Amino acid sequence: MLLAATSMEQTGGSVSPVLSVQNLTTSFRVDGGWKSVVRNMSFEIAPRETVAIVGESGSGKSVTSLSIMRLLDKKTSRIEGKVMLGGRDLLALPEEEMRKVRGKDISMIFQEPMTSLNPIFPIGKQIAEALTVHQDISSSAARAEVIRLLEKVRIPNAKNRFDDYPHQFSGGMRQRVMIAMALASKPKLLIADEPTTALDVTIQGQILDLIKTLQEEEGMSVLFITHDMGVVAEVSDRTIVMFRGDVVETGTTDDIFHRGRHPYTRALLSAVPKLGSMKERVLPARFPIIDIKTGESQPVAEVKDTVSGGRTPILSVKDLTTRFDIRTGLFGRKSGAVHAVEKVSFDLAEGETLSLVGESGCGKSTTGRSITRLIEPTSGNVMLDGYEVLKLDKTTLRTMRRSVQMIFQDPFASLDPRMSIGTAIMEPFIEHRLGTKQQAREKAADLLEKVGLSPDMMRRFPHEFSGGQRQRIAIARSLMLDPKVIVADESVSALDVSIKA
């Protein structure tokens, strides 16, 4: 992969770049004025080259890619500079011409697959549309090509899943569908905005290998936007480091990793988590016990000696089984069942962190949702503070959820787009009548600061935040009730390394 950059240097730059960005500045309208979020950014991408843009959440990485694709709202944004692709300035093209460029010459893999896929169309039809819009191809040939692409991105049983809808896929599998769609027309440039965020490590490796293979086969270039320094080290030839809208350092990936000069670059690298780094942490004090029926706190019980380090299990799961019925035919008769979770058992003690790991689609999220009864399990026992969760009625179940909160995998789907983030964070506190609105506002402001955001952002709406910032908002909301158990479903997958730490 380094051959592209090397050959360009040897011929004195005679190989023309696929993409050339010159003095790109993007501004958003804020309170009647323009606020620049990306400033004077310049770089080039050679054929078959991978350039990575790295930086913290909110540093301007995704805005850069959306500016190149001209996907920002014209009423609230202003893009200046030049973006040259194949001798044409994309920023000067009429909208109709730009539509022909998107998906054919430049494709983009978006950060959040569920919000990028249309929930009312089968995934096969959505991928086929990317082919039929830009090519003269029959529907049967498009179907065959879509199935081939789905197999290429490792979607099992691809032929039968052509007519499935996005909600029938796990987060990682939806991301693979997005990758198949982006690669459908064999673009000259692929912009990959956090393409492996929702993927497990094995699929992540396969997808990165797939992108490398397509680069070699098609001569495709890649602009890789990520906060995962491990991915950067593996795939990129050159790296651009961004901090709050400015480029602070650029160079070959080897130079950035081994001879990074800027303090921010060194801080990013030092924030990468190391195995065993949290071994010496102090366990928190015991929580008070909440009576699920009355919602009132009770005196702390004596610590009983158990297998988990002499601490009482706060959550005990025995033989948890969740199956989903498959219904076919005109009358929707049950013809089978998907065995999502089968006889899972574990105990979780106070102050303890238990990890559920496994590949995408193996049942991790379903286990978490079954424990909180967002999905009704088929059988098993879930004990929380001595109460049988699966037997609670609606009223006591609502009280129980004060003690167990969930951070969802997709922060955009779990935040109401019509509700300001301040209202969203305060809502659980107010609904459970834990205090006044003023107390809720003060606690929400404090939690926003703790997750690395500013309290003055409370009036903004979810679409005004980056993916990583939205995930921090979801984490702050889950902490509003001071829960005893947090079910964190890929809770830090969308966060950059420093905030993750």
MINU-78555 format. One record per residue (C-alpha): residue in three letters; x, y, z. Coordinates in steps of 0.05 Angstrom, whole numbers, padded with zeros to 5 digits, always signed. Example, Ala and Ser with C-alpha at 12.3 -4.5 7.8 and 13.67 -1.06 7.14 Angstrom:
ala+00246-00090+00156 ser+00273-00021+00143 
This chain:
met+00000+00000+00000 leu+00059+00046+00012 leu+00078+00037-00062 ala+00028+00090-00084 ala+00059+00145-00042 thr+00130+00123-00056 ser+00122+00120-00132 met+00091+00189-00131 glu+00152+00217-00096 gln+00201+00181-00143 thr+00169+00210-00206 gly+00170+00280-00177 gly+00095+00280-00164 ser+00077+00262-00237 val+00021+00216-00214 ser-00040+00261-00209 pro-00078+00255-00143 val-00148+00225-00142 leu-00170+00278-00093 ser-00139+00346-00079 val-00167+00389-00022 gln-00142+00461-00018 asn-00156+00509+00039 leu-00222+00476+00058 thr-00259+00518+00109 thr-00328+00499+00134 ser-00371+00544+00177 phe-00439+00537+00210 arg-00490+00591+00225 val-00493+00602+00301 asp-00534+00658+00333 gly-00536+00698+00269 gly-00461+00693+00255 trp-00414+00642+00223 lys-00371+00596+00266 ser-00315+00558+00230 val-00308+00485+00251 val-00257+00464+00198 arg-00203+00515+00180 asn-00155+00518+00120 met-00149+00443+00110 ser-00106+00419+00052 phe-00085+00348+00031 glu-00081+00301-00028 ile-00097+00228-00038 ala-00059+00188-00092 pro-00087+00128-00129 arg-00090+00065-00085 glu-00069+00107-00024 thr-00103+00108+00044 val-00102+00173+00083 ala-00129+00172+00154 ile-00158+00232+00190 val-00154+00222+00266 gly-00174+00265+00325 glu-00223+00268+00383 ser-00298+00268+00375 gly-00320+00337+00351 ser-00252+00355+00321 gly-00281+00364+00251 lys-00266+00296+00219 ser-00337+00279+00196 val-00351+00352+00177 thr-00291+00348+00130 ser-00319+00286+00095 leu-00390+00315+00091 ser-00360+00379+00061 ile-00324+00339+00007 met-00389+00303-00010 arg-00429+00368-00005 leu-00479+00336+00043 leu-00485+00394+00091 asp-00548+00437+00094 lys-00537+00498+00049 lys-00580+00543+00094 thr-00538+00532+00157 ser-00469+00517+00128 arg-00417+00550+00085 ile-00360+00513+00050 glu-00300+00551+00022 gly-00237+00528-00015 lys-00227+00476-00070 val-00242+00401-00074 met-00213+00374-00139 leu-00233+00305-00165 gly-00212+00284-00235 gly-00198+00356-00255 arg-00266+00382-00231 asp-00279+00426-00171 leu-00335+00391-00133 leu-00354+00454-00095 ala-00369+00490-00161 leu-00411+00434-00193 pro-00486+00443-00202 glu-00527+00398-00155 glu-00550+00352-00211 glu-00478+00338-00232 met-00458+00328-00160 arg-00512+00274-00152 lys-00479+00235-00210 val-00412+00239-00174 arg-00439+00213-00107 gly-00441+00138-00105 lys-00405+00130-00172 asp-00339+00168-00166 ile-00340+00179-00091 ser-00376+00133-00042 met-00384+00142+00033 ile-00393+00093+00090 phe-00429+00131+00145 gln-00416+00127+00219 glu-00487+00104+00239 pro-00515+00049+00195 met-00585+00049+00224 thr-00596+00123+00207 ser-00565+00114+00138 leu-00610+00055+00118 asn-00684+00066+00102 pro-00724+00025+00153 ile-00783+00013+00104 phe-00743-00019+00047 pro-00709-00087+00045 ile-00633-00081+00048 gly-00625-00117-00020 lys-00669-00065-00054 gln-00628-00008-00023 ile-00562-00036-00047 ala-00591-00051-00116 glu-00613+00023-00121 ala-00539+00044-00116 leu-00527+00001-00178 thr-00588+00018-00220 val-00581+00094-00210 his-00511+00096-00239 gln-00511+00036-00287 asp-00555+00009-00343 ile-00569-00059-00310 ser-00629-00105-00307 ser-00663-00120-00241 ser-00642-00194-00243 ala-00569-00175-00256 ala-00573-00123-00200 arg-00601-00176-00152 ala-00544-00225-00170 glu-00492-00170-00159 val-00523-00150-00092 ile-00520-00223-00068 arg-00447-00226-00090 leu-00432-00162-00051 leu-00468-00187+00011 glu-00427-00251+00009 lys-00363-00210-00001 val-00377-00171+00064 arg-00391-00238+00100 ile-00467-00233+00109 pro-00487-00306+00123 asn-00543-00336+00080 ala-00540-00275+00034 lys-00591-00300-00017 asn-00646-00309+00036 arg-00629-00243+00071 phe-00638-00200+00008 asp-00711-00185+00028 asp-00697-00173+00102 tyr-00705-00104+00133 pro-00651-00064+00171 his-00682-00077+00240 gln-00672-00152+00228 phe-00596-00144+00228 ser-00549-00131+00287 gly-00509-00066+00289 gly-00446-00099+00259 met-00485-00132+00203 arg-00520-00066+00186 gln-00451-00035+00179 arg-00431-00090+00131 val-00493-00076+00089 met-00471-00002+00086 ile-00401-00024+00063 ala-00432-00068+00009 met-00474-00009-00015 ala-00414+00039-00017 leu-00372-00011-00057 ala-00428-00028-00106 ser-00407+00020-00162 lys-00331+00010-00152 pro-00316+00083-00136 lys-00249+00118-00147 leu-00251+00145-00076 leu-00282+00113-00015 ile-00294+00158+00045 ala-00300+00113+00106 asp-00327+00150+00167 glu-00315+00103+00226 pro-00332+00042+00183 thr-00310-00009+00235 thr-00340+00024+00297 ala-00398-00025+00304 leu-00359-00087+00284 asp-00327-00140+00328 val-00252-00151+00320 thr-00256-00212+00273 ile-00305-00178+00225 gln-00265-00113+00231 gly-00203-00150+00207 gln-00242-00180+00149 ile-00272-00113+00128 leu-00203-00079+00130 asp-00175-00136+00088 leu-00233-00128+00039 ile-00221-00054+00031 lys-00146-00068+00019 thr-00163-00121-00034 leu-00211-00074-00070 gln-00157-00020-00071 glu-00110-00068-00106 glu-00164-00094-00155 glu-00198-00028-00173 gly-00143+00023-00159 met-00189+00054-00107 ser-00165+00107-00057 val-00191+00112+00014 leu-00201+00170+00061 phe-00207+00136+00129 ile-00238+00176+00186 thr-00228+00143+00254 his-00208+00151+00327 asp-00183+00079+00330 met-00107+00085+00330 gly-00100+00010+00319 val-00139+00014+00254 val-00097+00074+00233 ala-00033+00035+00244 glu-00060-00023+00203 val-00090+00011+00142 ser-00064+00081+00129 asp-00004+00104+00089 arg-00008+00176+00113 thr-00043+00206+00174 ile-00073+00275+00187 val-00083+00294+00260 met-00140+00343+00274 phe-00155+00382+00337 arg-00215+00429+00343 gly-00220+00442+00269 asp-00146+00451+00254 val-00093+00404+00225 val-00039+00400+00279 glu+00005+00347+00247 thr+00010+00308+00182 gly+00060+00256+00156 thr+00070+00183+00141 thr+00035+00137+00191 asp+00103+00110+00213 asp+00128+00180+00229 ile+00064+00200+00266 phe+00067+00137+00310 his+00141+00136+00325 arg+00163+00209+00318 gly+00099+00249+00330 arg+00120+00319+00350 his+00055+00353+00371 pro+00034+00343+00444 tyr-00037+00327+00422 thr-00013+00270+00376 arg+00027+00241+00434 ala-00033+00248+00480 leu-00077+00210+00431 leu-00027+00153+00427 ser-00017+00149+00502 ala-00093+00144+00513 val-00097+00077+00478 pro-00120+00028+00532 lys-00071-00025+00556 leu-00090-00093+00585 gly-00091-00092+00661 ser-00087-00015+00667 met-00148-00013+00713 lys-00126-00069+00759 glu-00112-00026+00819 arg-00177+00014+00819 val-00215+00022+00885 leu-00284-00009+00889 pro-00341+00040+00903 ala-00381+00041+00967 arg-00443-00003+00971 phe-00508+00025+00943 pro-00571+00031+00987 ile-00624-00020+00971 ile-00687+00008+00937 asp-00753-00026+00952 ile-00780-00041+00882 lys-00853-00037+00905 thr-00849+00030+00942 gly-00788+00061+00909 glu-00759+00079+00978 ser-00688+00067+01002 gln-00676+00014+01054 pro-00618+00004+01102 val-00556-00029+01071 ala-00556-00104+01082 glu-00497-00142+01110 val-00446-00165+01058 lys-00453-00240+01049 asp-00395-00284+01031 thr-00402-00307+00959 val-00359-00333+00904 ser-00350-00264+00874 gly-00297-00237+00920 gly-00339-00239+00983 arg-00392-00192+00955 thr-00466-00205+00947 pro-00490-00211+00874 ile-00533-00151+00857 leu-00555-00185+00793 ser-00563-00260+00784 val-00582-00290+00717 lys-00599-00364+00712 asp-00614-00403+00648 leu-00636-00341+00610 thr-00666-00362+00543 thr-00694-00315+00489 arg-00722-00340+00424 phe-00757-00303+00367 asp-00813-00337+00330 ile-00809-00343+00254 arg-00878-00336+00223 thr-00894-00352+00150 gly-00954-00358+00105 leu-01018-00318+00098 phe-01041-00329+00170 gly-00971-00319+00201 arg-00965-00389+00229 lys-00903-00404+00270 ser-00855-00444+00226 gly-00792-00440+00270 ala-00753-00398+00320 val-00688-00359+00322 his-00649-00382+00383 ala-00618-00315+00402 val-00598-00331+00474 glu-00595-00402+00503 lys-00588-00418+00577 val-00542-00360+00596 ser-00524-00356+00671 phe-00479-00308+00709 asp-00475-00267+00774 leu-00455-00194+00778 ala-00430-00166+00846 glu-00431-00094+00869 gly-00372-00054+00842 glu-00357-00109+00791 thr-00351-00103+00716 leu-00372-00164+00675 ser-00359-00166+00600 leu-00400-00203+00549 val-00358-00212+00487 gly-00371-00246+00421 glu-00381-00234+00347 ser-00435-00189+00318 gly-00502-00226+00320 cys-00482-00276+00375 gly-00535-00251+00425 lys-00498-00200+00468 ser-00548-00143+00459 thr-00607-00190+00465 thr-00581-00214+00533 gly-00576-00142+00558 arg-00646-00124+00532 ser-00675-00188+00562 ile-00647-00172+00631 thr-00680-00103+00629 arg-00743-00133+00599 leu-00740-00089+00537 ile-00747-00157+00503 glu-00789-00209+00539 pro-00747-00272+00551 thr-00774-00341+00535 ser-00752-00371+00601 gly-00702-00366+00658 asn-00693-00325+00722 val-00666-00255+00732 met-00657-00233+00805 leu-00642-00159+00820 asp-00634-00143+00894 gly-00673-00206+00911 tyr-00732-00190+00865 glu-00752-00235+00807 val-00750-00185+00749 leu-00787-00229+00700 lys-00849-00232+00745 leu-00856-00157+00759 asp-00919-00121+00735 lys-00915-00055+00696 thr-00914-00010+00757 thr-00860-00047+00795 leu-00820-00058+00731 arg-00818+00018+00721 thr-00791+00027+00792 met-00741-00029+00781 arg-00712+00009+00722 arg-00687+00062+00769 ser-00636+00010+00791 val-00616-00016+00722 gln-00603+00030+00664 met-00581+00015+00592 ile-00533+00052+00547 phe-00553+00033+00476 gln-00507+00016+00418 asp-00535+00068+00370 pro-00538+00136+00405 phe-00575+00170+00349 ala-00632+00120+00350 ser-00638+00123+00426 leu-00644+00200+00430 asp-00709+00234+00409 pro-00690+00281+00351 arg-00746+00330+00372 met-00721+00336+00444 ser-00663+00380+00466 ile-00607+00340+00499 gly-00618+00377+00565 thr-00691+00355+00566 ala-00671+00284+00547 ile-00620+00278+00603 met-00667+00309+00655 glu-00728+00267+00635 pro-00713+00203+00676 phe-00699+00245+00739 ile-00765+00283+00732 glu-00807+00222+00712 his-00784+00184+00774 arg-00799+00246+00817 leu-00729+00248+00847 gly-00728+00324+00855 thr-00746+00391+00825 lys-00733+00414+00754 gln-00678+00459+00780 gln-00644+00400+00815 ala-00651+00360+00751 arg-00620+00416+00710 glu-00561+00423+00758 lys-00548+00348+00759 ala-00553+00344+00682 ala-00503+00402+00675 asp-00455+00366+00723 leu-00460+00300+00685 leu-00449+00335+00618 glu-00384+00363+00645 lys-00363+00294+00671 val-00372+00263+00602 gly-00330+00318+00569 leu-00386+00364+00543 ser-00406+00435+00563 pro-00470+00451+00603 asp-00486+00507+00554 met-00499+00453+00501 met-00564+00433+00537 arg-00607+00473+00489 arg-00580+00438+00427 phe-00612+00378+00392 pro-00581+00310+00376 his-00568+00326+00302 glu-00521+00382+00324 phe-00471+00333+00355 ser-00421+00284+00326 gly-00432+00209+00336 gly-00382+00206+00394 gln-00414+00267+00428 arg-00483+00235+00422 gln-00457+00172+00456 arg-00431+00215+00514 ile-00501+00246+00520 ala-00531+00176+00524 ile-00481+00157+00579 ala-00498+00220+00618 arg-00573+00204+00613 ser-00562+00133+00639 leu-00526+00161+00700 met-00581+00210+00720 leu-00616+00159+00765 asp-00551+00135+00799 pro-00567+00063+00778 lys-00536+00003+00813 val-00528-00036+00747 ile-00512-00006+00679 val-00520-00050+00618 ala-00472-00018+00570 asp-00484-00043+00499 glu-00421-00023+00460 ser-00423+00041+00502 val-00354+00066+00483 ser-00351+00040+00411 ala-00367+00110+00383 leu-00318+00147+00428 asp-00247+00168+00413 val-00190+00139+00454 ser-00181+00197+00502 ile-00255+00203+00520 lys-00260+00127+00522 ala-00205+00124+00574 
